[in-house]
């Protein structure tokens, strides 16, 4: 989500700036956790990230369990 004129400038933004806002008030809290600077503040697993995204899926046929299966090794 970071835009800059070059790779060094992009890397600087990733390390030092908060992620850009997406404008979707339901999605933003999930992205805030996923893109947290500190690994301890991020989702503990891809399955946990999928569980957080599941209620926001536009197609109700997607369930948290289905998304979690896709995120597991």
Protein Blocks (a to p, Z undefined) as FASTA:
>chain_A
ZZcfbfklmmmmmmmpccddehiaklmmmmmmmmpmblklmcfbfklmmmmmmmmpmblk
bcfklmmmmmpZZ
